[in-house]
Amino acid sequence: MRVLVDECVDPRIRDFLLEHQVTTIKDTDGTGNSDAELIRLAQGSFDVLLTLDRGFEFQHNLRKLKFGIIILHPLRNRREDYAPLAPKLSRAVEMVRPGEVIHVR
């Protein structure tokens, strides 16, 4: 799967997704993007967006999206706080469908 990591997520999360093609916003030179720009970037180029933005699913028309969204809920935004979420995250990346939101707690 092609995974886009929002800039609000610790980019070292890619350590837990080695079986996927992971790109961070920083990799795309797109830091500071609005949600609209983030959606334009993800549409057609990525299968999954990883974010911490819990309001994302309520602020956008999900039916128009060509990618799935995974909203992460770590204790803090540090690599070690993602480790306990890694198994659920891997399953979510495989399961999420376009326009769908999965919360990983």
Secondary structure, 3 states (H helix, E strand, C coil): CEEEECCCCCHHHHHHCCCCEEEECHHHCCCCCCHHHHHHHHCCCCCEEEECCCCHHHHCCHHHCCCEEEEECCCCCCHHHHHHHHHHHHHHHHHCCCCCEEEEC
